[in-house]
Amino acid sequence: MSGRVVFTVGNVLRGDDAVGPLLAKMLEHDPAPGWTVVDGGQMPEDELAVVRRMRPDFLLLVDAADMGDAAGTIRELDEEDVATGFLMTTHSLPMTFLLGNLKESCEEMTFLGIQPGDTSFFAPLTPPVRQAVESLYAWLQKGGDPACPPYGT
């Protein structure tokens, strides 16, 4: 195992659901030191084999998640949040399936959800959600230390 991976999920056609692809694009354009990005897009299961081969020490999963918070809120989520239905995503693949497969492929994993404001088709990213993605990107550029997360505790 080696390295740290940012695994992003999202649909660029559904407004704020594009948080993952936007973060991936930013990281591809100007990589964060010590991080590799894998853009899972709207079909993240297609990239599971890539992550399995990489066997990262740490995997950061980023996706839009309806948590009932203000748009742009970043929160760490766990399997219990997903299993209890607390989390709503716009993806057809059950998030529990994705989380289970990713956990088997890495030493440690954190799932960050960003609260969307508008996930309607062809909507632009809302300003608070864009700001959240920029904040997460800045955190990654500074090293992305899991002990100092980019969200309130």
C-alpha positions as CSV (number, residue, x, y, z in Angstrom):
1,M,0.0,0.0,0.0
2,S,1.1,3.5,-0.6
3,G,-0.1,7.0,-1.0
4,R,-3.3,9.0,-0.5
5,V,-6.2,9.0,-2.9
6,V,-9.1,11.4,-3.4
7,F,-12.0,9.5,-4.9
8,T,-14.7,11.8,-6.2
9,V,-18.2,11.0,-7.2
10,G,-20.9,13.1,-8.9
11,N,-22.8,14.0,-12.0
12,V,-21.8,17.2,-13.9
13,L,-25.3,17.5,-15.3
14,R,-27.1,17.8,-11.9
15,G,-26.1,21.2,-10.4
16,D,-24.4,20.8,-7.0
17,D,-24.0,17.0,-7.5
18,A,-21.0,18.1,-9.6
19,V,-18.9,18.7,-6.5
20,G,-16.8,15.5,-7.0
21,P,-16.0,16.1,-10.7
22,L,-15.2,19.8,-10.0
23,L,-12.8,18.8,-7.2
24,A,-11.2,16.2,-9.5
25,K,-10.8,18.7,-12.3
26,M,-9.1,21.2,-9.9
27,L,-6.8,18.5,-8.7
28,E,-6.0,17.3,-12.2
29,H,-5.1,20.8,-13.3
30,D,-3.0,21.7,-10.2
31,P,-2.4,18.5,-8.1
32,A,-2.2,18.5,-4.4
33,P,1.2,17.3,-3.1
34,G,1.0,13.7,-1.9
35,W,-2.5,13.1,-3.3
36,T,-3.7,11.2,-6.4
37,V,-7.2,11.8,-7.7
38,V,-9.6,9.3,-9.2
39,D,-12.7,10.7,-10.6
40,G,-15.5,8.2,-10.2
41,G,-18.1,10.5,-11.9
42,Q,-21.6,9.2,-11.9
43,M,-20.5,5.6,-12.3
44,P,-18.0,5.2,-9.5
45,E,-18.2,1.4,-9.6
46,D,-16.3,1.6,-12.9
47,E,-13.2,2.9,-11.0
48,L,-13.2,0.4,-8.1
49,A,-10.6,-1.8,-9.8
50,V,-8.3,1.2,-10.2
51,V,-8.5,1.9,-6.5
52,R,-8.0,-1.8,-5.6
53,R,-4.8,-1.8,-7.7
54,M,-3.5,1.4,-6.0
55,R,-4.2,0.0,-2.4
56,P,-3.9,3.5,-0.9
57,D,-2.9,4.1,2.8
58,F,-5.7,6.7,3.0
59,L,-8.7,7.3,0.8
60,L,-10.8,10.4,0.9
61,L,-14.3,9.9,-0.7
62,V,-16.0,13.1,-1.7
63,D,-19.6,13.3,-2.9
64,A,-22.7,15.6,-2.6
65,A,-24.9,14.3,0.2
66,D,-28.3,15.5,1.3
67,M,-27.8,15.7,5.1
68,G,-30.4,18.3,5.8
69,D,-27.8,21.0,6.4
70,A,-27.2,24.4,4.9
71,A,-25.9,24.2,1.3
72,G,-22.1,24.0,1.2
73,T,-21.8,22.3,4.6
74,I,-19.0,19.7,4.7
75,R,-19.4,16.8,7.0
76,E,-17.7,13.5,7.7
77,L,-20.1,10.6,7.2
78,D,-19.9,7.0,8.1
79,E,-21.5,3.8,7.1
80,E,-24.1,4.2,9.8
81,D,-25.2,7.5,8.3
82,V,-25.6,5.7,4.9
83,A,-27.3,2.6,6.3
84,T,-29.9,4.5,8.3
85,G,-31.0,6.5,5.3
86,F,-29.7,9.7,6.7
87,L,-27.8,10.2,3.5
88,M,-29.4,10.7,0.2
89,T,-27.4,10.7,-3.0
90,T,-28.4,11.1,-6.7
91,H,-26.6,7.9,-7.7
92,S,-28.3,4.6,-8.6
93,L,-25.5,2.5,-7.0
94,P,-26.2,2.0,-3.3
95,M,-23.6,4.0,-1.4
96,T,-23.2,1.1,1.1
97,F,-21.9,-1.1,-1.8
98,L,-19.4,1.6,-2.8
99,L,-18.2,2.3,0.8
100,G,-17.8,-1.4,1.5
101,N,-15.7,-2.0,-1.7
102,L,-13.6,1.1,-1.1
103,K,-12.9,0.1,2.6
104,E,-11.6,-3.2,1.4
105,S,-9.2,-1.5,-0.9
106,C,-7.4,0.9,1.5
107,E,-5.9,1.1,5.0
108,E,-8.1,4.0,6.2
109,M,-11.0,5.9,4.6
110,T,-12.9,9.1,5.2
111,F,-16.2,10.0,3.5
112,L,-16.8,13.7,3.2
113,G,-20.3,14.8,2.1
114,I,-21.0,18.3,0.8
115,Q,-24.6,19.4,1.3
116,P,-26.1,20.4,-2.1
117,G,-28.4,23.3,-2.6
118,D,-29.8,22.5,-6.1
119,T,-29.3,19.2,-7.9
120,S,-31.8,19.8,-10.8
121,F,-30.6,19.0,-14.3
122,F,-28.4,21.6,-16.0
123,A,-28.4,23.9,-12.9
124,P,-25.0,25.6,-12.1
125,L,-23.2,25.0,-8.9
126,T,-24.6,27.2,-6.2
127,P,-22.1,29.7,-4.6
128,P,-22.0,28.1,-1.1
129,V,-21.3,24.7,-2.7
130,R,-18.6,26.1,-5.0
131,Q,-17.0,27.7,-2.0
132,A,-17.1,24.4,-0.1
133,V,-15.3,22.7,-3.0
134,E,-12.7,25.5,-3.1
135,S,-12.2,25.1,0.7
136,L,-11.7,21.4,0.4
137,Y,-9.2,21.9,-2.5
138,A,-7.2,24.5,-0.4
139,W,-7.1,22.0,2.5
140,L,-5.8,19.3,0.2
141,Q,-3.2,21.7,-1.2
142,K,-2.0,22.3,2.4
143,G,-1.5,18.6,2.9
144,G,-5.0,17.4,3.7
145,D,-4.2,16.4,7.2
146,P,-7.1,14.2,8.5
147,A,-6.4,15.4,12.0
148,C,-7.3,19.0,10.9
149,P,-10.4,18.5,8.8
150,P,-11.9,21.2,6.5
151,Y,-15.2,21.2,8.4
152,G,-16.5,22.0,11.8
153,T,-16.3,19.3,14.4
